[in-house]
Amino acid sequence: MNWDEVTLVIVASFGCVTLLLTQVNELLSKVPQTIRAWRQVRNELRGGGSRPCPHDHSAEAIDPGLPAVGLNGRGRTPGEAEQGRDEG
């Protein structure tokens, strides 16, 4: 076994470890979404579809095209439109 083979084995090992860690990270990042979805499905099956999930933050999303802080420096609440903005 020469140094070229040793180097290739080391590089391949680091590549495999990096791939494994990336896949584990992706899997663990999806666990909370999966739990929320499962709770929502159970809630729907029980007939409580009218109540929103307490951990669902989709209603709090702000339009990404608008700045989160208005011209007066105050924070905007979700869904609040910008008013009095001069684009001239």
N, C-alpha and C positions, 0 to 999 in steps of 0.2 A: 504494500500500500504506500503510494508516494504522496507528496504534499498536495498535489492537485486533487486527488481523491478525497483526502481529509478535508480540504477546503470546500469541496462540493457537498460533502456530507454535512458539514457545519452550516453552510448556506441553506441547504434543503431542510435541515432541522429547524432553523430559525423561521423559514418560510412556512413550514407546517404549523409551528407554534403560533405564529402571527395569524394565520388563517383560522386556527382553532379559537383563539381569543376573540377575533372579530366576530365569528359566528356565535359564540357564547354571549358576547355583548349585544348583538342584534336580538337574540332570543330573549334575553333578560329585559331588554327595553320594551318588548311587546307584551310582557306579562301583565302590567297594569291595564292596558287596553283590553286584553282578553278577559280579564276578571270583570271589568266594567260591562263588557258586552254580554258575558254570561249572566251577570246579575240582571241586566235589562231583559234578556230572554226569559229568565225565570219570572221576573215581574210581569212580563206580557202573558206568560202562560197561566199565571195565577189570576189574571183578569184585572190587574192594576195598571193598565197601560196609560191611564190618564196622568199618573204622577211621574214627574221627571226624576231621573236618577240623581241623587244628591251630589254625586261626584262628576256629573257631566258638565264640562266647562265649555261646550260648544256654543252656548248662548252668550258667552262673555267675549267672543272673538271680536276684535276690532278690525275694520277694513285696513288691510296692510298698505293701501295706497295713501292713507291719511296719517299725518304725524300724531303721536299719542299726546302731545302737549300743544295747546292752542297758542295763538299769538300773544295772549295776555299772560302766559306762563302757567296757567292752571291746567291740571290734568283733565282730559276728556273722559267722560264716562262711556262705557261700551254703547255703541249705537248712536251717540250724540254727533250730530252733523256740525261741521265748521260753519260759523256764522260771522259775517262782517269781514271776510277776508278780501283784501284788495290784491288783484293780480295785475297791476298796471304799472 
